[in-house]
Amino acid sequence: MRMIDQTLELDCAKQPVSVSARLAGILAPLAALFRGYRNRRAINGLTELDDYQLRDIGLTRADIASALLTSTFFEDPSPQLTDSARRRWRLSIFRSYID
């Protein structure tokens, strides 16, 4: 038997997608949109806090305004606030080493 006579049968056909996988594919963008809306409402609630309370969680009013203004309605602004708070925390740690 020659080498070219041997074949290997591979089952490369696409497996049918289950109903639950299709449903998850449809609902995932809707869930992300709802999560972004819910987070945007929570961030709007942060504007009611005073400056001392905002400083306790590592934010300023400028951070909140920037997050809300730079993100579109369909984007979640909460990661930007998280980055701002972490950046401010790292800067304070760095300053404590210098002083």
N, C-alpha and C positions, 0 to 999 in steps of 0.2 A: 504494500500500500504506500502510495506516495503522500507526501505532506499536503499537497494541494487537494487531496481527496478527503481529508478529514475536515469536518466542519463542526462548529460548536453552535448549538442552538441557544440563542439568548432570547429571553422573553422581555423585549424592550418596548412592548406595547404599553401605552399609557393606561394606568389603572384608572377606573372610573372614580370621579370625585364624589365623596359621600355628601349626603344632604347636610349634615352638621358642618362639614368643611365649607360648603357653599354658603350656609347661613352665617357662619363666622366671618367669612370674607365680605359679606354684605354688611354685617352689623359693626365690624371693626371701625370703619370710618365714621359711622354715626356715633359710636361710643366715644371716639376721640373728639368729635365736634361737641358733644355734650360735656365732656370733661373740660374742654377749653372754655366753654361758656360758664360752667360752674366755678372754675378757677378765676375767671375774669370778674365774676360777681364777688368772690371772696377778696380779690385784690381791691375792688372798689370799696369794700368794707374797711380795708386798711386805712383809707383816707380819713376815717373817723377817729383814728387813734391820734394821741398827741405826740409831739416830737420825742419825748422821753420814752414812751412805749415803743415807738418805732426804732429808737436807738438800741433798746434792749434786744430786739430781734435782728439788729444789724442792718437796718434800712433807713433811708431818708425819704422825704417827700419827693425829691427829685428822682430817686430810683423808681418810685411807684409811677410817677408821671411819665418817665421815660419808657417803662415797660408797657404801659397802656397805649402810648402814642406810637411807638415803633412797631408794635405787632398789629396785624390785621385782625378783623373780627374772627377769622377762621383759625388763627394761630393762638396757641396757649402762651400767655405772657409770664407764667409762673417760673419757667426755667431761667428767664432773664433776671428775675428778682433773686432767685437762688444764687446765680452767678455773682450778682452785685453784693449780696451779703457775704458770700465766701471770699470775694476779692477784698472787701473791707476788713474781714477778720484776718486774712493773711497779712494785709498791710499793717494792722495793729500788732500782730505777732512780730513782724519784721522790725517795726519801730521800737518794740520793747527790747529787742536784742541790741539795738543801736544805743539806746539811752542808758 
